[in-house]
């Protein structure tokens, strides 16, 4: 997955987040449904941003960014802040 593909995925997830908020505002989904899906979206966004940062770091030190693969959501969410 190249940087543009990762960025496209990020934009798609953000668009979906905005749609969810609109659906909640219009009463099309419950707040529980929104919260559950938002959690999934946030995790996927964290995973994408992590991959993009690691690809950029690899490139910066002269390594092949294509060797970087997405880490699992559990691993990404378990990083110490």
N, C-alpha and C positions, 0 to 999 in steps of 0.2 A: 504494500500500500504506500503510495507516494504522498508527499506533503499535501498536494492539492486534493487528493482523495480524502485524506484525514480532515482537512479543512472543510470540504464539502459535507462530510458526515457531521462535523460540528455544527455547521449552519443548519443542516436538516434537523438535528436534535433541538436546537434553539427555536427553530420555527415550530416544531411540534410542541415545545413548552408554551409558546405564545398561544397556540391553538387551544391547548388544554385550559389555559386560564380564561380564554374566551368562552369555551364550552361551559366552564363552571359558572361564569358570570351570567350566561344565558339559561342556566338551570338544566343543561343537557346532560351533565354528569354530576355525581355527588362529590363532596369534598374528600370523602374517603377514596373514591376512584381517582380523583386528581392527585391526592397525596401519594398513592401507590405508584401511579405512572410517573410522577415527578421524581420519586426516589430512583426509579429505573433510569430515567433520563439523566439525572445528575450523576449516577454511577457511570453510565456510558460516556458522558461528557468528560468525566475525570479520566477515564480510560483513554479517550482520544487525545486529550491534552497531554497526558503522560507520554503517549507514543510520539506525539509531535515534538515535545521537548527532548526526548531521547534521540529522535532522528536528527534534530538540529545540533545536539551536543556531539553526536557521532560525526557529523559532517565537519563541525568546528575543529575537532582534533584529528581529522584526516581519515576517519573510519568510514566504512560503507553504511550509509543510513538505511539502505535496504535490508541490512542484516538485522535491524531492529524489528521486533515483533511485539504486538500488543500483549501486555501483561494481563493476567486475569483480573476481574473486578475485585475479587477478594484481596489480591496482592496490592493493587492500586489503592484500595480503600484502607488497607492496613499500614500504609506508609506513616511514619511518624512526622507530624507537622512541625 
